Amino acid sequence: MSKIIGIDLGTTNCAVAVIKESGKPEIIKNQEGDPTTPSVVLFQDFGEGVDEPLVGTLAKRQAALYPDDIVQYVKRRMGDPDWRFDSTAGNEYTAEEVSAIILKRLKQDAEMALGEEVTDAVITVPAYFDDARRTATKQAGKIAGLNVLRVLNEPTAAALSYGVNSEVSGTVLVYDLGGGTFDVTLLKINDSNFEVIATDGDRNLGGFDFDNELMTFVAEQLEAQGAKDVLDDTAVVADLREKAEIAKKSLTTMASTKVQTSVNGKPYKVTVTREDFEKCTASLLERTKELVESVLAESKTSWSGVDHVLLVGGSTRMPMVKAMVEDLSGKGVELDVNPDEAVAQGAAVQGALSGGPETASSGNFLVGDGGGVLNGKTFTIADVTSQSLGVILVDSDSNRDTNVVVIERNSKIPGSHSVPAFTLFDRQTGINVKVTEGEDTDPEFVTIIGESTLSIPPYPKGAPIEITYSYDIDQTIVVEVFDHTAGKSLGTFDIDRVANMDESSVGAAAVRLQSMEIS
Ligand code: AMP
C-alpha cells in the first residue's frame, strides 16, 4: 500500500507530512526544498485558451506584477457557491477547483520526494469550519485525484503531533492563529487518548487581517505624505499587501521597519514601529482573547486546570500573541512545537492511524473511529462538533417557523441526536427537513445548509415523527426520519448541500484538472 500523506491546506501556506520508518511524522519538502508551500496560484496564459497554473513561492513572488492572474487566500472562499475566478485565458474556476490545483501540486511534490505515487491523504481544516467548507475541502481533494480518508481539525492535528512527539499528558489549550483563520481548542491528553473538550474560533481572523490593518495604516501615512487614493489602485494594493506582510514579519524580530513604495510614479517611505503595528491590530488580538476565554468558560475550566499551552499557526510568531497568552494563562507556552509544521505532522499521524489493516507492515491497524495503533501504541481520538445543527419546525404555540437545535456545538463526535416532531395538517404526504447551522431560534439568523423532502402516507394532523441527525468523525451529517405511526424509518439521507458543487460537477472538474499542467 502506498504511503498516506497528511496535508495542512492553509490560507496562506500549506505543508505535507508523512510517517517515516522511525514511526514519527516528518515534513516532506517541496520541489524548491522548502517545508511549506504558499497557497498561491498564478494562472499563466500561454494562448489557445489553456491555463498553466503555477503554484507556490514563484507564484507568490509575481502577485504584485499580475494581480489579475493571481488567486490567494482561496480557503476563505471555500463553500461559497457564488465565488468564481475568471482567468485571462477565458476559463472559470470555483474555490474547490483552485484549492484542487494547490493540492495537485502538493501531491506531485510529495510523489517526487517519496519516489512513489500518492493517492490517500488526510487534509486538515479549521475546527470552526462548517459543513459546507468541510464538504468543499473533501471535494477539492477528490478533484485533485486524492482519496481523502479524513478531514481532521487543525488544533486536534497539532495536539496529535505534540502528543506523539513529546508523550505528554494533561489538559492542553491549542491557540491556532494561521494566515486566515483562528481556532482555540481545549483537549485532554491521557497517554495516547486525545479527547477534545471544547472548540471555538473565527474563520475570518488570521494573519491576513493583521496585514490588512497594517496596510491601511501605511496607506494613511502615505496619504499624510501627499499620496492620493492609495487603496483605489489594485496594483498598489497588491504591492502594499505584500509589503505589509513583510513588514509584519520584520516587526516580529525588530522594533521598527520601513515600507518603501511608489504611488503614481512617486516614491514614498513609511516607518512603522512594533508599537504602531500592535496598536492598529489590538482589536484583532482582543478578539482571539475573548474566544479563548469563552472556550474556557464553556468547558468550566480555569487556567489552573490547563497544563500546557500550544501555539500553532505562523501568526503566533508575533511577540504580542505569546505575551498575551502567557499573561492570560500565567504560564509559559510549549516551545517544542513548530507552528508551521505541527498540523501537517498531526494529519500524517491520523493518516497512519486511519490506514487500516493494509498498513500492518508499518505496525498500524485500524481499531475504531479516528483512532488506531501506531508504533505499537493504541490511540483514541474523540473530537467535538464546532457548530450547532438544527431543524426548522413549526412552533405549536406561536405557529411560527422556529429553529430547533438537534446537535449542540461541542457535542462529542461521532454522535447521534434526535428531536420529536409532528405532521402539521391532515393528509400531509411529505416531511420537509431543513438542516440548519446556528443556535438562534429565529430562522433568519441561522444558515440553512441543505434540505430534503420525504414522502409519508396521508396521515392526520399531529402524526408523530422523529428526526435524527448523525455526525460522523468528519462532521458530515446524515439525517434519518422515523415514522412512529408505521413504526419504521422513512430512510436515511445525506443532505443536498445548497453551498456545494454537485457530484457531476466534481467529476467534470477532476477530468479537467487531469489534463492541466501544474508547476
Ligand atoms: P499559516 O497559515 O499557519 O502558515 O500562517 C501563515 C501566517 O503566519 C501568515 O499570515 C504569515 O504572514 C504569518 N507569519 C509567518 N511568519 C511570521 C512571523 N515571523 N511574524 C508574524 N507573522 C508571521
Residues whose N, C-alpha, C, O or C-beta is under 5 A from the ligand:
A	BS01	AMP	G10 T11 T12 N13 L177 G178 G179 G207 F208 E245 K248 K249 T252 G313 G314 S315 R317 M318 P339
